[in-house]
Amino acid sequence: MFSIILTAWDHVADIHWPDERRTLRMTATQPLDFLVVYSPPGKDWFCAEPVSNTSDAFNLNATYDPTQVGGQPLEPGQSLTSVMTFDVAFSE
């Protein structure tokens, strides 16, 4: 299993499938400041997901700065908004 959390991504990820001449550009706005990439062994697929925090961020906030692990406590009735886009391009 391959899993990684990118903590310094710039909110734009280009994923290329050269054999298929296909590219996916994934963008996200704050607070989706982290990118999780998961690829299970022996499978021909992966998952790439912008997220607002690392795993266990609320407990890690006791040790690390919130900018390092993310997470935003919300009071009842509060909300956060983010936008994600997925643009697919095909080349000749």
MOHUVEN-V43140 format. One record per backbone hydrogen bond with DSSP energy under -1.0 kcal/mol. NH is the residue of the N-H (numbers start at 1). CO is the residue of the C=O. Records with the same first field share a line. If there is no record, write none. Layout:
NH->CO ; CO
This chain:
2->39
4->37
6->35
13->26
15->24
17->22
20->17
22->17
23->89
24->15
25->87
26->13
27->85
28->11
29->83
32->29
33->31
34->51
35->6
36->49
37->4
38->47
39->2
43->40
47->38
49->36
51->34
54->69
57->54
60->56
61->57
62->59
63->60
64->60
68->65
69->65
70->66
71->52
78->75
85->27
87->25
89->23
91->21
